[in-house]
Amino acid sequence: MKTPLSQADFRSLLDFERARALRAGRPLSVLVFDVEQSPSGKGGGAAVVRAAAERLRSTDGIGWLGRKQLAIALPDTGEDEAERLGAEL
């Protein structure tokens, strides 16, 4: 299971993946969830984090955009596939 990256690390990952997608002409989707996450990892947000992290491919990234915004970077993933994953989570 992947551990969510910090906000700074996730933004760096997004910059890298965006540049790679533009060079290769491939899609990049990003899902953003508003979650309640306590520092101890308990609460409703923890379940979303676990569910998301367990479903990710090795090429996907998960991280925080802010205190309550969890994001998932989905390289080589089109809009339809990203919508399906977002609905499942």
PABAVEX-810130 format. One record per residue: z, x, y of N, C-alpha, C in turn; residue in one letter; residue number from 1; chain. Coordinates in pm, 1 decimal. Each point is the difference from the previous one (the first is absolute). Layout:
N
Z | X | Y | Z | X | Y | Z | X | Y | a | NUM | A
...
// end
This chain:
89
0.0 | 84.4 | -117.7 | 0.0 | -84.4 | 117.7 | 0.0 | 89.0 | 124.0 | m | 1 | A
-84.5 | -33.9 | 95.7 | -7.5 | 77.7 | 123.0 | 112.5 | -38.9 | 95.5 | k | 2 | A
46.7 | 97.6 | 74.9 | 99.8 | -22.7 | 103.4 | -72.1 | -11.7 | 134.0 | t | 3 | A
35.1 | -99.1 | 83.0 | -67.3 | -14.3 | 129.6 | 18.4 | 123.3 | 87.9 | p | 4 | A
-109.0 | 38.8 | 64.2 | 3.1 | 112.6 | 94.0 | 67.0 | -41.1 | 130.3 | l | 5 | A
48.7 | 98.2 | 72.6 | 54.1 | -26.1 | 133.0 | -114.2 | -44.9 | 91.1 | s | 6 | A
35.4 | -52.3 | 113.8 | -100.4 | -47.3 | 95.7 | -95.4 | 112.7 | 40.0 | q | 7 | A
52.1 | 115.4 | 31.5 | -84.9 | 112.4 | 42.6 | -91.7 | 46.1 | -113.2 | a | 8 | A
55.0 | 11.4 | -119.9 | -81.8 | 43.5 | -113.7 | -106.3 | -102.9 | -36.2 | d | 9 | A
34.7 | -128.2 | 10.4 | -98.3 | -102.6 | -32.4 | -112.4 | -2.4 | 103.3 | f | 10 | A
32.9 | 17.5 | 125.5 | -105.2 | 4.5 | 102.7 | -93.2 | 119.7 | -22.2 | r | 11 | A
54.4 | 111.3 | -42.9 | -84.0 | 115.9 | -32.9 | -91.1 | -31.2 | -117.8 | s | 12 | A
54.4 | -66.7 | -100.0 | -80.5 | -41.1 | -115.1 | -112.4 | -94.2 | 43.8 | l | 13 | A
31.3 | -95.6 | 85.7 | -102.3 | -92.8 | 49.5 | -110.3 | 73.1 | 75.5 | l | 14 | A
37.8 | 95.8 | 83.6 | -100.6 | 78.1 | 73.5 | -92.2 | 73.5 | -97.4 | d | 15 | A
58.2 | 61.1 | -101.6 | -77.4 | 73.1 | -99.1 | -93.9 | -93.3 | -75.4 | f | 16 | A
52.5 | -113.0 | -48.9 | -79.9 | -93.8 | -78.4 | -109.9 | -65.4 | 84.0 | e | 17 | A
29.0 | -27.0 | 125.4 | -101.4 | -58.3 | 88.0 | -116.2 | 97.4 | 19.3 | r | 18 | A
31.1 | 124.2 | 26.5 | -104.5 | 101.1 | 18.1 | -81.5 | 17.1 | -128.3 | a | 19 | A
67.5 | 0.7 | -113.8 | -68.2 | 14.2 | -128.1 | -91.8 | -119.6 | -26.1 | r | 20 | A
48.5 | -119.5 | 28.5 | -80.1 | -120.9 | -21.6 | -123.4 | -1.0 | 90.6 | a | 21 | A
16.4 | 41.9 | 123.8 | -113.8 | 4.6 | 92.7 | -103.8 | 102.3 | -45.3 | l | 22 | A
45.2 | 117.8 | -43.2 | -92.8 | 102.6 | -48.4 | -78.4 | -46.6 | -122.5 | r | 23 | A
69.8 | -67.3 | -90.8 | -61.2 | -39.7 | -126.7 | -69.4 | -136.4 | 6.8 | a | 24 | A
20.4 | -71.6 | 109.4 | -57.0 | -133.5 | 10.0 | 62.3 | -97.9 | -98.8 | g | 25 | A
127.3 | 19.1 | -28.1 | 72.4 | -82.7 | -96.3 | 102.8 | -87.2 | 72.2 | r | 26 | A
37.5 | -112.9 | -59.3 | 98.0 | -86.9 | 66.2 | 141.8 | 56.4 | -7.5 | p | 27 | A
79.9 | -40.0 | 94.9 | 143.3 | 29.2 | 1.7 | 68.4 | -126.6 | 49.0 | l | 28 | A
85.8 | -54.7 | -81.8 | 76.4 | -118.3 | 39.8 | 145.5 | 39.5 | 19.0 | s | 29 | A
67.4 | -71.0 | 90.3 | 142.0 | 22.5 | 24.2 | 69.2 | -135.3 | 1.1 | v | 30 | A
101.2 | -13.9 | -82.9 | 82.5 | -120.5 | -1.5 | 128.0 | 30.0 | 76.0 | l | 31 | A
46.1 | -95.1 | 80.7 | 123.8 | 16.9 | 74.9 | 88.7 | -120.7 | -27.5 | v | 32 | A
124.5 | 27.5 | -35.1 | 96.9 | -104.6 | -30.0 | 119.1 | 14.2 | 93.6 | f | 33 | A
48.6 | -111.3 | 51.5 | 125.5 | -1.5 | 73.7 | 110.2 | -27.1 | -101.3 | d | 34 | A
90.5 | 94.5 | -16.7 | 107.1 | -13.9 | -99.0 | 133.5 | 36.1 | 61.9 | v | 35 | A
103.6 | -59.1 | -55.2 | 136.3 | 35.7 | 37.2 | 46.2 | 105.5 | -98.5 | e | 36 | A
24.0 | 119.4 | 47.2 | 38.9 | 110.6 | -87.7 | 126.8 | 62.6 | 55.0 | q | 37 | A
104.4 | -1.9 | -79.3 | 124.5 | 63.3 | 42.1 | -4.1 | 148.0 | -35.9 | s | 38 | A
80.1 | 81.4 | 66.9 | 2.9 | 143.5 | -32.5 | 37.5 | 27.7 | -145.4 | p | 39 | A
76.8 | -90.1 | -61.7 | 41.8 | 20.9 | -138.7 | -107.8 | -39.6 | -99.7 | s | 40 | A
-110.6 | -60.2 | 50.7 | -107.1 | -40.9 | -89.2 | 22.5 | -135.8 | -63.2 | g | 41 | A
100.8 | -72.4 | 46.6 | 29.2 | -131.8 | -54.6 | -55.5 | -107.7 | 92.5 | k | 42 | A
-12.3 | -119.7 | -51.4 | -49.5 | -110.5 | 79.2 | -141.0 | -36.0 | -39.1 | g | 43 | A
-57.5 | -99.0 | 67.7 | -132.5 | -50.8 | -33.1 | -108.9 | 104.8 | 9.2 | g | 44 | A
11.4 | 91.2 | 92.7 | -101.9 | 102.7 | 16.4 | -8.1 | 94.8 | -116.7 | g | 45 | A
112.3 | 25.4 | -64.7 | 1.0 | 92.1 | -113.0 | -88.0 | -51.2 | -113.3 | a | 46 | A
-0.6 | -130.8 | -21.8 | -82.6 | -57.4 | -106.2 | -148.3 | 16.8 | 31.4 | a | 47 | A
-36.4 | -16.6 | 125.9 | -139.8 | 18.8 | 40.1 | -41.1 | 145.1 | -17.5 | v | 48 | A
85.0 | 90.9 | 39.5 | -29.1 | 142.8 | -13.6 | -19.9 | 35.9 | -147.1 | v | 49 | A
90.2 | -45.0 | -86.3 | -12.4 | 28.8 | -143.6 | -127.0 | -59.1 | -58.5 | r | 50 | A
-27.4 | -126.6 | 31.2 | -119.2 | -66.9 | -54.5 | -126.8 | 72.0 | 44.1 | a | 51 | A
-4.7 | 37.7 | 126.4 | -118.6 | 69.3 | 52.0 | -14.5 | 137.7 | -63.8 | a | 52 | A
108.2 | 75.6 | -3.5 | -5.6 | 136.8 | -51.3 | -38.6 | 3.8 | -147.9 | a | 53 | A
40.7 | -98.8 | -76.4 | -31.5 | -3.7 | -142.9 | -147.4 | -31.2 | -25.7 | e | 54 | A
-67.8 | -64.2 | 93.2 | -138.8 | -43.1 | -20.6 | -102.7 | 96.8 | 55.7 | r | 55 | A
43.6 | 101.5 | 69.5 | -93.8 | 88.6 | 67.5 | -71.7 | 93.8 | -95.2 | l | 56 | A
-123.3 | 30.2 | 37.3 | -76.7 | 102.3 | -71.3 | 42.8 | 136.7 | 52.4 | r | 57 | A
-38.1 | 103.4 | -69.7 | 39.1 | 135.4 | 41.9 | -59.6 | 36.5 | 136.0 | s | 58 | A
-110.5 | -62.3 | 37.7 | -64.7 | 30.9 | 127.8 | 55.3 | -81.3 | 116.5 | t | 59 | A
80.1 | -102.3 | -27.3 | 55.0 | -85.1 | 104.9 | 122.6 | 65.8 | 62.8 | d | 60 | A
31.7 | -40.8 | 120.8 | 119.3 | 50.7 | 67.3 | 83.5 | -114.9 | 52.5 | g | 61 | A
130.4 | 19.2 | 1.7 | 91.3 | -101.8 | 51.1 | 95.3 | 67.7 | 97.0 | i | 62 | A
31.3 | -68.3 | 109.4 | 90.1 | 59.5 | 98.0 | 41.0 | -99.3 | 105.8 | g | 63 | A
88.8 | 45.7 | 84.2 | 53.1 | -83.2 | 107.8 | -79.3 | 23.5 | 127.7 | w | 64 | A
-32.7 | -109.9 | 68.6 | -60.7 | 8.5 | 133.1 | 105.3 | -19.8 | 107.6 | l | 65 | A
110.2 | -54.3 | -37.5 | 112.3 | -25.8 | 89.7 | 119.0 | -37.8 | -86.1 | g | 66 | A
107.8 | -43.4 | 62.7 | 120.5 | -32.8 | -76.3 | -21.3 | -115.5 | -96.3 | r | 67 | A
-88.6 | -93.2 | 33.9 | -19.4 | -118.2 | -83.1 | -143.7 | -17.6 | -45.6 | k | 68 | A
-84.0 | 97.7 | 23.5 | -140.0 | -11.6 | -39.3 | -35.0 | 100.8 | -108.1 | q | 69 | A
-26.4 | -52.3 | -118.8 | -42.8 | 79.9 | -113.5 | -151.9 | -9.8 | -8.4 | l | 70 | A
-67.4 | 111.9 | -20.3 | -145.9 | -0.7 | -7.2 | -46.8 | 70.2 | -126.5 | a | 71 | A
-116.4 | -45.2 | -47.2 | -62.0 | 59.7 | -117.8 | -142.8 | 37.1 | 36.2 | i | 72 | A
-34.2 | 126.4 | -17.9 | -136.5 | 47.6 | 21.6 | -74.0 | -7.7 | -132.7 | a | 73 | A
-116.1 | -64.4 | 1.5 | -78.5 | -21.8 | -121.5 | -138.9 | 60.8 | 15.2 | l | 74 | A
-13.3 | 130.5 | -26.5 | -131.4 | 63.4 | 9.0 | -97.6 | -61.7 | -100.4 | p | 75 | A
-126.7 | -2.9 | 37.5 | -106.4 | -51.2 | -87.2 | 27.2 | -143.7 | -44.8 | d | 76 | A
61.0 | -77.4 | 87.7 | 33.6 | -138.5 | -31.2 | -56.9 | -90.3 | 108.6 | t | 77 | A
-81.8 | -94.6 | -42.4 | -59.2 | -95.0 | 93.1 | 95.6 | -111.6 | 35.8 | g | 78 | A
-46.6 | -83.7 | 91.4 | 82.8 | -107.8 | 53.5 | 45.0 | -99.3 | -107.8 | e | 79 | A
-90.1 | -40.6 | -89.1 | 35.5 | -98.8 | -101.9 | 109.3 | 50.9 | -94.3 | d | 80 | A
-14.8 | 123.0 | -45.6 | 100.0 | 57.3 | -90.1 | 134.8 | 17.4 | 70.9 | e | 81 | A
-3.5 | 42.1 | 127.0 | 123.1 | 16.8 | 77.0 | 68.4 | -134.8 | 22.5 | a | 82 | A
-77.0 | -103.7 | 29.9 | 58.0 | -133.9 | 17.6 | 67.2 | -48.1 | -127.9 | e | 83 | A
-63.6 | 24.1 | -113.8 | 56.2 | -41.5 | -128.6 | 132.9 | 71.2 | -24.9 | r | 84 | A
3.6 | 130.5 | 23.1 | 124.2 | 73.9 | -19.5 | 108.0 | -49.2 | 96.0 | l | 85 | A
-36.7 | -20.9 | 125.6 | 96.9 | -48.7 | 98.0 | 58.4 | -134.6 | -39.7 | g | 86 | A
-83.0 | -89.8 | -51.1 | 48.6 | -130.6 | -42.9 | 91.9 | 11.6 | -120.5 | a | 87 | A
-28.4 | 93.6 | -89.3 | 84.6 | 17.7 | -118.5 | 137.8 | 55.8 | 35.9 | e | 88 | A
4.6 | 80.0 | 105.0 | 127.6 | 58.3 | 41.6 | 78.4 | -98.1 | 84.2 | l | 89 | A
// end
